[in-house]
Amino acid sequence: RVEELAITRNTTESLDMVISGHDWKAGDAAVMAEQDYGTMLEMFEQVSRRHGVRCKRVSVPLDPRSDDELVELYAAALTPRTRLLLVSHVINITGHVLPIRKLCDMAHARGVAVLVDGAHAFAQLDFALPDLDCDYYGASLHKWLGCPLGAGLLYARRERVPGLWPLLAPPPKPAGDIARLAHSGTYPAHIDLALRDAIAFHESIGIERKSARLRHLQRHWTAQVRGLPRIRLNTPSDPARCCAIANVGIEGLPPAELARRLLDEHRIYTVAIDVANVPGVRVP
């Protein structure tokens, strides 16, 4: 529904609106993963220092046996004081696709709201926001949708909007108007103008074909290196648990050095990752 969507500048801004915008009380708790995006973890740390929120981090396994293993991992971290659960739709450093609907069902049964980091899922995976049943969803439209830099998306359930403090104080608006959360001052019009064309191009391809092609390209190279000596794949082996993104490392070779050699010797651009027990490079 339009009244539950707002255009922001990126995923970070969208998620920070929710994390910092909650009416936190000392002793409240939040749960997130070591593998979540770094600035989101930093925002939770800031909320912890400012409001006395207890932050619990779990560590998502690189190649889980089942969805139940993941659901139980997060469920074990929730307490009666937990108010917010952050989960990544696609973990940015590994490409791991998490079972969002199952995690939302579990959290809601315990009275916990769910914030989803959709930076790398929106326009890469074939899904509809209502089917996830999350409370909040943040995405960057400049990634897989192909908008210019400076375009993001915030989804918030209608009933959740009045309970959030805006990141920047807006002009007077009704408490339930999601536009009050996205106020950022003078706004660059070219973003809005390009958004329609990006959506039209995306729809002309079709998300089903696009997602299938991206998954095929990733599997084309990971299938050839998985299991080789000294090669470490930091992305699930189950095709249903990943799409375009994968992470690979080589024993004895620092990720930064691997990224440099791939670029200098083979003109392959990657991102060096060496956090949360994920030593390797992210492709693409």
PAMAR-315146 format. One line per field, with one value per residue (C-alpha): x negated, y, z; residue number from 1; chain; residue in three letters. Coordinates in Angstrom, 1 decimal. Example, Ala and Ser with C-alpha at 12.3 -4.5 7.8 and 13.67 -1.06 7.14 Angstrom:
REM PAMAR-315146
x: c(-12.3_-13.7)
y: c(-4.5_-1.1)
z: c(7.8_7.1)
nr: c(1_2)
kette: c(A_A)
rest: c(ALA_SER)
//
This chain:
REM PAMAR-315146
x: c(0.0_-1.3_-0.6_-3.2_-6.0_-8.5_-11.4_-14.6_-18.2_-19.4_-19.0_-21.1_-18.8_-15.7_-16.8_-18.3_-14.9_-13.4_-16.3_-16.8_-13.1_-11.7_-10.6_-13.2_-13.2_-16.1_-16.2_-14.5_-16.4_-17.1_-18.5_-20.6_-23.4_-27.2_-26.9_-24.5_-25.7_-28.2_-26.5_-23.3_-25.2_-26.8_-23.4_-22.2_-25.4_-24.5_-20.9_-22.4_-24.6_-21.9_-18.9_-20.2_-19.0_-20.5_-21.8_-22.1_-24.0_-23.7_-26.1_-24.4_-26.0_-27.5_-25.7_-22.7_-21.1_-17.5_-15.3_-14.5_-18.1_-18.0_-14.6_-15.7_-19.0_-17.1_-14.3_-16.8_-18.1_-14.7_-13.5_-10.4_-12.2_-13.0_-11.2_-13.0_-14.6_-16.8_-17.3_-19.0_-16.9_-20.3_-23.4_-25.6_-28.9_-27.9_-24.8_-23.0_-19.2_-17.3_-13.8_-12.2_-8.6_-9.4_-11.5_-8.7_-6.1_-8.4_-9.1_-5.4_-4.4_-6.6_-5.4_-8.6_-8.6_-10.8_-13.0_-14.3_-17.5_-16.6_-19.5_-20.5_-17.2_-15.0_-14.9_-17.2_-14.9_-11.3_-9.1_-6.2_-6.6_-3.2_-4.1_-7.0_-4.7_-7.5_-6.9_-9.6_-11.7_-14.5_-16.1_-18.5_-17.0_-20.5_-21.6_-19.6_-16.9_-19.5_-18.3_-20.8_-22.7_-20.5_-17.4_-16.1_-12.9_-11.3_-8.2_-6.5_-3.2_-0.5_0.1_-3.7_-4.2_-2.8_-5.2_-8.4_-10.3_-11.5_-15.3_-14.9_-12.1_-9.6_-7.0_-3.7_-2.0_0.4_-1.3_-0.2_-1.7_-4.8_-6.0_-7.0_-9.7_-11.3_-11.8_-15.4_-15.2_-15.7_-15.4_-17.1_-14.4_-16.5_-16.0_-12.2_-12.5_-14.8_-12.8_-10.0_-12.4_-14.3_-11.0_-9.9_-13.2_-13.1_-9.5_-10.4_-12.9_-10.7_-11.9_-11.5_-13.8_-16.2_-16.5_-16.9_-19.7_-21.6_-21.4_-22.6_-25.7_-26.6_-26.2_-28.3_-31.4_-30.8_-30.1_-33.5_-35.5_-33.5_-35.5_-38.8_-41.9_-42.4_-39.2_-36.6_-33.1_-31.4_-28.0_-25.4_-25.6_-21.8_-20.8_-17.6_-19.7_-21.6_-21.2_-23.6_-26.1_-28.7_-31.9_-35.1_-38.4_-41.7_-43.5_-46.7_-45.7_-44.3_-41.0_-42.5_-45.4_-43.0_-40.8_-43.9_-45.2_-41.8_-41.6_-45.2_-45.7_-42.3_-40.3_-37.7_-36.3_-35.4_-35.0_-37.3_-35.5_-37.2_-34.6_-32.2_-34.3_-33.9_-37.4_-37.1_-35.9_-32.3_-31.4_-29.8)
y: c(0.0_3.4_4.8_2.3_3.2_6.1_7.0_7.5_7.9_4.4_1.3_2.7_5.7_3.5_1.1_3.8_5.5_2.4_1.6_5.1_6.0_3.4_4.8_2.8_2.4_1.3_-2.5_-3.0_-5.5_-6.0_-8.9_-8.9_-11.0_-10.6_-10.8_-7.9_-4.7_-2.9_0.5_-1.1_-2.8_0.6_2.2_-0.5_0.2_3.9_3.1_0.9_3.7_6.3_4.5_1.5_-1.1_-4.5_-5.8_-9.5_-10.7_-14.2_-15.8_-17.1_-20.4_-20.3_-23.4_-24.3_-27.7_-26.3_-23.2_-24.6_-24.3_-20.6_-20.0_-21.7_-19.7_-16.4_-17.7_-18.7_-15.1_-13.5_-12.6_-11.0_-7.7_-8.0_-5.3_-5.5_-8.2_-7.2_-9.8_-9.6_-10.8_-11.4_-11.2_-8.7_-10.4_-13.9_-13.7_-16.0_-15.7_-16.1_-17.5_-14.2_-15.3_-18.1_-15.7_-13.2_-15.8_-16.9_-13.4_-12.2_-15.2_-13.8_-10.3_-9.0_-6.6_-7.5_-5.1_-6.5_-5.3_-5.8_-3.9_-6.8_-8.6_-5.9_-6.4_-9.4_-12.0_-12.8_-11.9_-9.6_-7.5_-8.4_-12.1_-11.6_-10.2_-8.1_-4.9_-2.8_-3.3_-1.1_-1.3_0.5_1.2_2.0_-1.6_-4.3_-2.0_0.3_3.7_6.6_6.8_8.4_6.3_4.0_2.6_2.3_0.1_0.3_-1.3_1.3_0.7_0.9_4.4_6.5_4.8_6.0_9.2_10.7_10.8_14.5_16.6_17.1_19.8_19.2_16.0_13.4_10.8_8.0_9.7_7.8_10.9_12.5_9.7_10.5_14.2_15.2_18.8_19.8_16.7_16.0_15.7_13.6_10.6_10.7_11.2_8.2_5.9_5.4_4.4_2.0_0.3_0.1_-1.5_-4.0_-5.0_-5.4_-8.0_-9.6_-10.5_-14.2_-14.2_-11.8_-13.7_-17.0_-15.5_-14.1_-17.4_-19.2_-17.0_-17.4_-21.2_-21.3_-20.3_-21.5_-25.1_-25.2_-24.2_-25.6_-28.5_-27.6_-27.7_-24.4_-22.9_-21.8_-21.0_-18.7_-19.1_-21.8_-24.9_-25.1_-23.1_-21.9_-20.1_-17.8_-15.9_-13.5_-12.9_-15.4_-15.2_-17.1_-17.2_-19.0_-20.4_-18.4_-15.5_-12.4_-11.2_-7.8_-9.4_-11.8_-8.8_-6.9_-9.8_-10.6_-7.0_-6.4_-9.8_-10.7_-7.4_-9.0_-6.5_-7.9_-6.6_-7.9_-9.2_-10.2_-9.9_-12.2_-15.3_-14.6_-14.3_-13.9_-11.7_-11.0_-11.6_-9.6)
z: c(0.0_-0.9_2.6_3.9_1.6_1.6_-0.7_1.2_0.3_0.9_3.1_5.9_6.2_6.1_8.8_11.0_10.9_12.6_14.9_16.3_15.9_18.4_21.7_23.6_27.4_29.5_29.7_26.4_24.1_20.4_18.5_15.4_13.7_13.6_9.9_9.5_7.8_10.0_10.2_11.4_14.2_15.0_15.2_17.7_19.7_19.7_20.9_23.6_24.9_24.6_25.9_27.8_25.2_25.5_22.2_21.6_18.5_17.0_14.5_11.3_10.1_6.7_5.4_7.6_7.6_7.4_7.9_11.3_12.4_11.6_13.2_16.4_16.4_16.5_18.7_21.4_21.5_22.2_25.7_27.1_26.9_23.2_21.2_17.8_15.7_12.7_10.0_6.6_3.7_1.9_4.1_2.3_3.0_2.0_-0.3_2.2_1.7_5.0_5.5_6.3_6.5_9.0_11.1_11.1_12.2_15.0_16.2_16.0_18.1_20.8_20.4_18.7_15.7_12.7_10.7_7.5_5.7_2.1_0.5_-1.7_-2.0_-3.6_-7.4_-7.1_-5.5_-6.6_-3.7_-2.7_0.5_1.9_1.7_4.1_6.9_8.3_10.2_8.5_5.4_4.1_0.6_-1.7_-5.1_-6.6_-6.3_-8.2_-9.4_-11.1_-9.9_-9.4_-6.1_-3.5_-3.9_-1.1_0.2_3.6_4.2_7.5_8.5_8.8_12.5_13.2_11.7_14.6_17.0_15.3_15.9_12.6_12.0_11.0_12.4_9.6_9.0_10.9_9.6_11.0_13.2_10.8_7.7_6.7_4.8_8.1_8.5_5.2_5.5_4.4_3.4_-0.3_-2.4_-5.7_-8.3_-10.7_-8.4_-8.7_-12.5_-12.9_-10.6_-13.1_-15.9_-13.6_-12.6_-16.3_-17.3_-14.4_-15.3_-19.0_-18.0_-15.3_-11.8_-12.4_-15.4_-13.8_-10.6_-12.4_-14.6_-11.6_-9.7_-12.8_-13.2_-9.5_-9.6_-12.9_-11.1_-7.5_-8.7_-10.3_-7.2_-4.3_-2.8_-4.4_-2.1_-0.1_-1.5_1.1_-0.1_2.4_0.7_1.2_-1.1_-1.4_-4.5_-2.7_-0.1_-2.4_-5.7_-7.4_-4.6_-3.3_-1.2_-1.8_0.0_-0.4_2.7_3.5_1.2_3.0_1.4_0.6_-1.3_-3.1_-4.2_-5.4_-7.5_-9.0_-10.1_-11.2_-12.9_-14.2_-14.2_-11.8_-9.3_-5.9_-2.4_0.3_3.4_6.7_9.4_11.3_10.5_6.7_5.2_1.4_-1.4_-2.4_-6.0_-7.6)
nr: c(1_2_3_4_5_6_7_8_9_10_11_12_13_14_15_16_17_18_19_20_21_22_23_24_25_26_27_28_29_30_31_32_33_34_35_36_37_38_39_40_41_42_43_44_45_46_47_48_49_50_51_52_53_54_55_56_57_58_59_60_61_62_63_64_65_66_67_68_69_70_71_72_73_74_75_76_77_78_79_80_81_82_83_84_85_86_87_88_89_90_91_92_93_94_95_96_97_98_99_100_101_102_103_104_105_106_107_108_109_110_111_112_113_114_115_116_117_118_119_120_121_122_123_124_125_126_127_128_129_130_131_132_133_134_135_136_137_138_139_140_141_142_143_144_145_146_147_148_149_150_151_152_153_154_155_156_157_158_159_160_161_162_163_164_165_166_167_168_169_170_171_172_173_174_175_176_177_178_179_180_181_182_183_184_185_186_187_188_189_190_191_192_193_194_195_196_197_198_199_200_201_202_203_204_205_206_207_208_209_210_211_212_213_214_215_216_217_218_219_220_221_222_223_224_225_226_227_228_229_230_231_232_233_234_235_236_237_238_239_240_241_242_243_244_245_246_247_248_249_250_251_252_253_254_255_256_257_258_259_260_261_262_263_264_265_266_267_268_269_270_271_272_273_274_275_276_277_278_279_280_281_282_283_284)
kette: c(A_A_A_A_A_A_A_A_A_A_A_A_A_A_A_A_A_A_A_A_A_A_A_A_A_A_A_A_A_A_A_A_A_A_A_A_A_A_A_A_A_A_A_A_A_A_A_A_A_A_A_A_A_A_A_A_A_A_A_A_A_A_A_A_A_A_A_A_A_A_A_A_A_A_A_A_A_A_A_A_A_A_A_A_A_A_A_A_A_A_A_A_A_A_A_A_A_A_A_A_A_A_A_A_A_A_A_A_A_A_A_A_A_A_A_A_A_A_A_A_A_A_A_A_A_A_A_A_A_A_A_A_A_A_A_A_A_A_A_A_A_A_A_A_A_A_A_A_A_A_A_A_A_A_A_A_A_A_A_A_A_A_A_A_A_A_A_A_A_A_A_A_A_A_A_A_A_A_A_A_A_A_A_A_A_A_A_A_A_A_A_A_A_A_A_A_A_A_A_A_A_A_A_A_A_A_A_A_A_A_A_A_A_A_A_A_A_A_A_A_A_A_A_A_A_A_A_A_A_A_A_A_A_A_A_A_A_A_A_A_A_A_A_A_A_A_A_A_A_A_A_A_A_A_A_A_A_A_A_A_A_A_A_A_A_A_A_A_A_A_A_A_A_A_A_A_A_A_A_A_A_A_A_A)
rest: c(ARG_VAL_GLU_GLU_LEU_ALA_ILE_THR_ARG_ASN_THR_THR_GLU_SER_LEU_ASP_MET_VAL_ILE_SER_GLY_HIS_ASP_TRP_LYS_ALA_GLY_ASP_ALA_ALA_VAL_MET_ALA_GLU_GLN_ASP_TYR_GLY_THR_MET_LEU_GLU_MET_PHE_GLU_GLN_VAL_SER_ARG_ARG_HIS_GLY_VAL_ARG_CYS_LYS_ARG_VAL_SER_VAL_PRO_LEU_ASP_PRO_ARG_SER_ASP_ASP_GLU_LEU_VAL_GLU_LEU_TYR_ALA_ALA_ALA_LEU_THR_PRO_ARG_THR_ARG_LEU_LEU_LEU_VAL_SER_HIS_VAL_ILE_ASN_ILE_THR_GLY_HIS_VAL_LEU_PRO_ILE_ARG_LYS_LEU_CYS_ASP_MET_ALA_HIS_ALA_ARG_GLY_VAL_ALA_VAL_LEU_VAL_ASP_GLY_ALA_HIS_ALA_PHE_ALA_GLN_LEU_ASP_PHE_ALA_LEU_PRO_ASP_LEU_ASP_CYS_ASP_TYR_TYR_GLY_ALA_SER_LEU_HIS_LYS_TRP_LEU_GLY_CYS_PRO_LEU_GLY_ALA_GLY_LEU_LEU_TYR_ALA_ARG_ARG_GLU_ARG_VAL_PRO_GLY_LEU_TRP_PRO_LEU_LEU_ALA_PRO_PRO_PRO_LYS_PRO_ALA_GLY_ASP_ILE_ALA_ARG_LEU_ALA_HIS_SER_GLY_THR_TYR_PRO_ALA_HIS_ILE_ASP_LEU_ALA_LEU_ARG_ASP_ALA_ILE_ALA_PHE_HIS_GLU_SER_ILE_GLY_ILE_GLU_ARG_LYS_SER_ALA_ARG_LEU_ARG_HIS_LEU_GLN_ARG_HIS_TRP_THR_ALA_GLN_VAL_ARG_GLY_LEU_PRO_ARG_ILE_ARG_LEU_ASN_THR_PRO_SER_ASP_PRO_ALA_ARG_CYS_CYS_ALA_ILE_ALA_ASN_VAL_GLY_ILE_GLU_GLY_LEU_PRO_PRO_ALA_GLU_LEU_ALA_ARG_ARG_LEU_LEU_ASP_GLU_HIS_ARG_ILE_TYR_THR_VAL_ALA_ILE_ASP_VAL_ALA_ASN_VAL_PRO_GLY_VAL_ARG_VAL_PRO)
//
